[in-house]
Amino acid sequence: MENVFDVLKARGLIAQTTHEQEIRDILGKEKITFYIGFDPTADSLHIGHFMQLIVMKHMQNAGHRPIILLGGGTTMVGDPTGKSDMRPMITQDVIQRNADNFKVQMSKFIDFSDGKAIMVNNADWLLKLNYVDFLREVGVHFSVNRMLTAECFKTRMEKGLTFLEFNYMLMQGYDFYKLHKEYGCKMEFGGDDQWSNILGGIELIRRKDSEQAYGMTFTLLTTSEGKKMGKTEKGALWLDPEKVSPYDFYQYWRNVDDKDVIRLLKLVTFLPLEQIAEYEKLEGQELNKAKCVLAYEVTKMVHGVEEADKANAAATAIFSGADTSNMPSSVVDKAEIGDKINVLDLLLMVSLIPSKAEGRRLIQQGGLSIDGEKVTDVSYEIEASRLEGDGIVVKKGKKVFHKVSF
C-alpha cells in the first residue's frame, strides 16, 4: 500500500512537519494512533473542520487509528489563534450540546466500528484539574518568553491577550501528553494555524516522559489569492443542512474560481490523482465540468448521494431554464410587503444581499435580473401581485437563482 504521507503530500495537504523523514518512515512501517482536536464553539461543523476530517479519513484508510478530541474543556477558555478579540464565553451546557452535534456529523466520515477510531472529550480531565497542581506539573515546562514569540499570540498582543487565553497552549499541550500516556498517541495533526500549540505538546512529552512525539499541520482552505475560503454572504459554510441547504452548499463549490478547481479537487475529494490530471487539461468553459464534479463529490460526502443528485439535477435544470421546482426559494409575509416593495428591501429580506449598499452595486454593475429582465434602477419596485402563485425568479450574477413568493 502507498505510504499515506506521500498521498497527503501529493494532494497538497501538508503544510509543516516537525520531523518529515521520520514521520514518513513511521507512517510507512507502523499503524499509529494520532489525534486532531475540535473545539465545539458552534452547533455545527464548518468547511474548515471538513478539511481535518479529510486528512483523518486518508489516515484511517491507510490503517492508522484516529482520536477525535472534542474540546469540552478547552472551549471553556477559547483558542486565541487567529482571533483579534477574545472569543465569547459559552456555558458548559451549550458546549455539550455543540459537542453532541459534532459527534453525529463526524460519524458520517469516520468509521468508529471495532475501535477503528476513538472519540474523547478533554472536559473529562481538564475540568477536574487542581490549578496549583497543574501549574507545578505542566506550567513549569513552558517558557513564557518562547510562548510570547508564538504566531498564535502575535495578533492578540497588540489588542490585549487575557491570562485566561494565555493558558490555552498549556491545556492543548496537556491534551497531547494525556493522549500519549493513555492511548499511545504519537502524532498530533491540525490546521497550519495550530503549529505553535502542537509544538508545545511535543515539548511537554519530551520533558516529562523523555519520548519523541510528532506533529504535522495541514493547508488551510484558501483561494489562489490566499483568501480564506468557507464564507458565504449568509455566513460560514456550515455542514448542517438546516444552516446551509445542500443546494447552496453544492453551488458554493460549483462557483469556485477557475484557478482553484484543480487544487480543490486534490484537497477535498478522494478522486484518484490520475483522474484529476485529466480535468487539469480542460480550459475555458470546459472547466465547468470539473467544477460540477467537485461540487457533486463534496456534497455527496457531506449530505449523501441523494441530496447530491438532487442538487446536481436542480442546478442543471435551473441553468437550462427547464425547471424551477428545486430552486432555492423564500416565502415572504404578505403583511410585510404591502402593495409593493422596493427591490433592495426584498433582496435584503430574503438574504440575497448583505446590505443595501451591496445591492446598489449589484444593480449598477448589471448583475440583477427578475423574471429574465435586467433591473437597472435601484428604486425599482415589485408589485405584490407578482409574488402570488409561483412568484418571481431573481437571478443574481451569472449563477445564483432564487424564487420568491407568498
C-alpha positions in Angstrom: 0.0 0.0 0.0 1.2 3.5 -0.8 2.6 5.5 2.1 -0.2 7.8 3.3 2.4 10.6 3.8 3.1 10.5 0.1 -0.6 10.6 -0.6 -1.1 13.7 1.6 1.9 15.4 0.1 0.9 14.7 -3.5 -2.5 16.2 -2.9 -1.0 19.4 -1.4 -2.4 18.8 2.1 0.7 19.0 4.2 1.9 22.5 5.3 4.5 21.8 8.1 6.1 18.7 9.8 8.3 18.5 12.9 10.4 15.6 11.6 9.5 15.0 7.9 11.6 11.9 7.1 10.9 10.2 10.5 7.2 10.8 10.1 7.2 9.4 6.6 9.1 6.3 7.8 6.8 5.7 10.8 3.6 6.1 8.7 5.0 3.6 6.1 6.1 1.0 8.7 3.7 1.2 11.6 0.0 1.6 12.2 -0.1 4.6 14.6 -2.6 6.4 16.8 -2.9 10.1 16.1 -5.3 12.9 17.1 -7.0 16.1 15.9 -8.8 18.4 18.3 -12.1 20.1 17.6 -13.4 22.8 19.9 -17.2 22.8 19.8 -17.7 26.6 19.7 -20.7 26.4 17.4 -23.6 23.9 17.0 -22.3 22.6 13.6 -19.0 21.8 11.9 -18.0 24.0 9.1 -15.9 23.5 6.0 -12.6 24.3 7.9 -13.3 21.2 10.1 -14.1 19.2 7.0 -10.5 19.6 5.8 -9.3 18.0 9.0 -11.8 15.1 8.6 -10.5 14.6 5.0 -7.0 14.2 6.4 -8.3 11.9 9.2 -10.1 9.7 6.6 -6.9 9.4 4.4 -5.1 8.3 7.6 -7.8 5.8 8.6 -8.0 4.4 5.0 -4.3 3.6 5.4 -4.9 1.7 8.6 -4.0 4.3 11.2 -6.2 5.0 14.2 -7.7 8.5 14.7 -8.6 10.0 18.0 -11.2 12.8 17.7 -10.7 15.0 20.7 -13.7 17.2 21.4 -12.6 20.3 23.3 -15.2 20.4 26.0 -12.6 21.8 28.4 -10.5 24.0 26.1 -13.7 25.6 24.7 -14.3 27.0 28.2 -11.1 29.1 27.7 -11.1 29.7 23.9 -8.3 29.5 21.5 -6.8 32.9 20.7 -5.2 31.7 17.5 -6.1 33.9 14.5 -8.6 36.0 16.6 -8.3 39.8 17.0 -10.7 39.7 20.0 -11.4 37.3 22.8 -14.0 34.6 21.9 -17.4 34.9 23.6 -17.7 32.9 26.8 -20.2 30.0 26.4 -21.7 27.8 29.1 -20.9 24.1 29.7 -24.5 23.1 28.7 -24.1 24.8 25.3 -20.6 23.3 24.8 -22.0 19.8 25.5 -24.9 20.4 23.0 -22.5 21.5 20.4 -20.2 18.5 21.0 -23.2 16.1 20.6 -23.9 17.7 17.2 -20.3 17.3 16.2 -20.4 13.6 17.1 -23.3 13.0 14.8 -21.8 14.9 11.9 -18.3 13.3 12.3 -19.8 9.8 12.2 -20.7 10.3 8.5 -16.9 10.5 7.7 -15.1 8.4 10.2 -15.6 4.7 11.0 -15.8 4.1 14.7 -16.7 0.4 14.5 -14.4 -2.2 16.2 -12.2 0.5 17.7 -11.0 1.9 14.4 -11.4 5.4 15.8 -11.8 6.8 19.3 -13.7 9.9 20.4 -12.9 11.5 23.7 -13.6 14.8 25.4 -10.9 16.8 27.2 -13.5 18.1 29.7 -13.2 14.6 31.3 -9.7 15.6 32.6 -9.2 19.3 32.2 -12.2 20.3 34.3 -11.1 18.1 37.1 -7.6 19.5 37.4 -6.4 21.2 40.5 -5.0 24.5 39.3 -1.8 24.7 41.5 -1.0 21.0 40.7 -1.5 21.8 37.0 0.9 24.7 37.3 3.5 22.6 39.0 3.1 19.6 36.7 2.7 21.4 33.4 3.2 25.1 33.7 6.8 24.6 34.9 7.7 23.2 31.4 6.5 26.2 29.4 8.8 29.2 28.8 6.8 32.5 28.8 9.5 34.1 26.6 9.1 31.4 24.0 5.3 31.5 24.2 5.2 35.2 23.5 7.0 34.6 20.2 4.4 32.1 19.0 2.4 33.2 15.9 -0.9 32.3 17.7 -0.4 35.2 20.2 1.1 37.8 17.9 -2.1 39.4 16.6 -3.6 39.4 20.1 -0.6 41.1 21.8 -1.4 44.4 20.1 -5.0 44.5 21.3 -4.6 42.7 24.6 -4.3 39.0 25.4 -6.1 37.8 28.6 -4.4 35.5 31.0 -7.3 33.1 30.5 -6.4 32.6 26.8 -2.7 32.5 27.6 -3.4 29.2 29.3 -4.8 27.7 26.1 -1.4 26.5 24.8 -0.7 24.7 28.1 -4.1 23.0 28.0 -3.6 21.8 24.4 -0.1 20.6 25.3 -1.5 18.7 28.2 -4.1 17.1 26.0 -1.4 15.6 23.8 0.5 14.4 26.8 -2.6 12.8 28.2 -3.5 11.0 25.0 0.2 9.9 24.6 0.0 8.3 28.1 -3.4 6.7 27.8 -3.6 5.7 24.1 -0.1 5.7 22.9 -0.9 8.6 20.6 2.3 9.5 18.7 1.2 12.4 16.5 -1.0 15.5 16.6 -2.4 16.9 13.4 -4.1 20.3 12.9 -4.6 23.3 10.7 -1.5 25.3 9.9 -2.6 27.9 12.5 -2.1 25.3 15.2 1.6 24.9 14.7 2.7 26.6 17.9 0.2 24.8 20.1 1.3 21.4 18.6 5.0 22.2 19.3 4.0 22.9 22.9 2.6 19.4 23.4 5.6 17.7 21.7 7.9 19.6 24.1 5.9 18.7 27.1 6.0 14.9 26.2 9.8 15.2 25.7 10.3 16.9 29.0 8.1 14.8 31.1 8.5 11.3 29.5 11.7 11.7 27.5 9.9 10.4 24.5 9.6 11.7 21.0 6.2 12.7 19.6 5.5 14.3 16.3 3.3 17.0 14.7 2.0 17.8 11.3 -0.1 20.7 10.1 -2.3 20.9 7.0 -3.1 23.5 4.4 -5.8 26.0 5.4 -8.6 26.2 2.8 -7.7 29.4 0.8 -8.2 30.7 -2.7 -5.2 31.0 -5.1 -5.0 34.7 -3.9 -4.6 33.5 -0.3 -8.1 34.5 0.9 -9.7 32.2 3.4 -12.5 30.1 1.9 -15.7 28.9 3.6 -17.5 32.2 3.9 -20.8 32.9 2.1 -23.0 36.0 2.1 -25.1 34.4 4.9 -22.0 33.5 7.0 -19.9 30.4 7.3 -20.2 27.4 5.0 -21.7 25.0 7.6 -22.1 21.3 7.2 -25.6 21.3 8.8 -28.3 21.3 6.1 -30.5 23.4 8.3 -27.9 26.2 8.2 -26.7 25.8 4.6 -29.0 23.8 2.2 -27.4 21.0 0.2 -28.2 23.1 -3.0 -26.5 26.2 -1.7 -23.6 24.0 -0.5 -23.3 22.5 -3.9 -23.5 25.9 -5.6 -20.6 27.2 -3.4 -18.3 24.6 -4.9 -19.8 24.9 -8.4 -18.9 28.6 -8.3 -15.2 28.4 -7.3 -12.7 30.3 -9.4 -11.2 28.6 -12.4 -7.8 28.9 -10.9 -8.8 27.0 -7.7 -10.8 24.0 -9.0 -8.0 21.5 -9.7 -6.3 22.3 -6.4 -9.6 21.8 -4.6 -10.3 18.5 -6.3 -6.9 17.3 -4.8 -7.6 18.8 -1.3 -11.2 18.0 -0.6 -12.1 14.9 -2.7 -10.8 11.3 -2.8 -10.8 11.2 -6.6 -7.6 9.5 -7.9 -4.9 11.9 -8.9 -4.8 10.3 -12.4 -8.5 11.3 -12.9 -7.8 14.9 -11.6 -4.9 15.1 -14.0 -7.4 14.6 -16.9 -9.5 17.5 -15.6 -6.4 19.6 -15.5 -6.3 19.5 -19.3 -9.6 21.3 -19.5 -9.7 25.0 -20.4 -12.3 27.8 -20.5 -15.9 26.7 -20.4 -14.8 23.1 -20.3 -13.6 23.7 -16.7 -17.2 23.8 -15.7 -17.2 20.0 -16.0 -14.5 19.8 -13.3 -16.4 22.3 -11.1 -19.6 20.1 -11.3 -17.5 17.1 -10.3 -16.0 19.0 -7.4 -19.4 20.2 -6.2 -21.0 16.8 -6.6 -18.2 14.9 -4.8 -18.1 17.2 -1.8 -21.9 17.5 -1.5 -22.1 13.7 -1.6 -19.6 13.3 1.2 -21.3 15.9 3.4 -25.0 15.4 2.6 -25.2 11.9 0.9 -25.8 10.7 -2.6 -29.5 11.5 -2.7 -29.0 15.2 -1.8 -26.0 15.5 -4.1 -28.1 14.1 -7.0 -31.0 16.5 -6.2 -28.6 19.5 -6.0 -26.9 18.5 -9.3 -30.3 18.0 -11.1 -31.6 21.3 -9.7 -28.6 23.2 -10.9 -28.7 21.6 -14.3 -32.4 22.3 -14.7 -32.1 25.9 -13.5 -29.3 26.8 -15.8 -31.1 25.2 -18.8 -34.3 27.1 -17.9 -36.3 23.8 -17.7 -37.5 23.6 -14.1 -37.7 25.8 -11.0 -39.2 23.3 -8.6 -35.9 22.5 -6.8 -34.7 26.1 -7.0 -33.7 27.7 -3.6 -36.7 29.7 -2.5 -38.1 32.1 0.1 -41.7 32.6 1.2 -42.3 36.2 2.4 -45.1 37.6 4.5 -47.8 39.5 2.6 -48.2 41.9 5.5 -44.6 42.9 5.3 -44.8 43.6 1.6 -48.0 45.7 1.4 -49.0 46.7 -2.2 -45.4 46.8 -3.4 -41.8 46.7 -2.2 -38.5 48.2 -3.3 -36.2 45.7 -4.9 -33.4 46.4 -2.4 -35.7 45.8 0.6 -36.9 42.5 -0.9 -33.3 41.3 -1.6 -32.4 42.1 1.9 -35.5 40.4 3.3 -34.6 37.1 1.6 -30.8 37.4 2.4 -29.7 37.7 -1.2 -27.6 40.8 -0.3 -25.8 41.6 3.0 -26.6 45.3 2.8 -28.4 47.9 0.6 -25.0 49.3 -0.4 -24.1 45.9 -1.8 -27.4 45.7 -3.6 -26.9 49.1 -5.3 -23.5 48.0 -6.5 -25.0 44.8 -7.9 -27.7 46.7 -9.8 -25.3 49.4 -11.1 -23.0 46.7 -12.4 -25.8 45.0 -14.3 -25.8 41.9 -12.1 -29.5 41.6 -11.2 -32.5 40.2 -13.2 -36.1 39.5 -12.2 -38.1 37.0 -14.4 -35.4 37.4 -17.1 -35.5 41.2 -17.2 -32.4 43.1 -16.1 -33.0 45.6 -13.2 -31.2 48.9 -13.8 -32.9 51.2 -11.3 -32.2 50.9 -7.6 -35.6 52.4 -6.9 -37.4 49.7 -8.9 -40.5 48.4 -7.1 -42.1 45.0 -7.3 -45.9 44.8 -7.2 -47.2 42.4 -4.5 -49.4 40.6 -7.1 -46.2 39.3 -8.8 -45.4 37.3 -5.7 -48.7 35.3 -5.9 -48.6 31.7 -7.1 -45.2 30.7 -8.4 -43.8 34.1 -7.5 -40.7 35.7 -9.2 -37.3 34.3 -10.1 -34.4 36.5 -9.1 -31.1 36.0 -10.8 -28.1 37.4 -9.1 -24.8 37.5 -11.1 -24.4 34.6 -13.5 -25.1 31.6 -11.2 -27.4 32.5 -8.3 -31.1 31.8 -8.9 -33.7 32.3 -6.1 -37.5 32.1 -6.2 -39.6 34.5 -4.0 -43.3 34.1 -3.4 -46.0 34.4 -0.8 
